[in-house]
């Protein structure tokens, strides 16, 4: 006789999570699709950056600004770091975000060029900022992301040039 579900619990279907478990992704995203989600996050289109990462994913900033961690390990650390970063968006008026995604000979890796442009709320001047990302995606989640941003451009955009200059002269 086949197993029958307990009368107080509905049966668990193979394509549905067990009760109390998070929903499963029906289809794994490709590295190109994940890169598009990153573009949406930069554009402020409701994507939570940390949600794109595997639980043990790593985010690195090879050219980190002073006070910025050069590496964040794990989705929770990434989420914690970006919590409260919304005020940084107040430093600029975003007018557009463009992305170019380049596939590599490694099917898990894409290189993205993400450019956002608009007006600096601090200076009133227009700006254009380009960052390169080397993104490794496995099972639809980012396992490593190397984010290459121009620290001088970021310092200008965030009004932190004095802090950057002080860090460069303190030896």
Secondary structure, 3 states (H helix, E strand, C coil): CCCCCCCCCCCCCCCCCCCCCCCCCCCCCCHHHHHHHHHHHHCCCCCCHHHHEEEEEEEECCCCCCCCCCEEECHHHHHHHHCCCHHHHCCEEEEEEEEEEEECCCCCEEEEEEEEEEEECCCCCEEEEEEEEEEEEECCEEEEEEEEECHHHHHHHCCCHHHHHHHHHCC
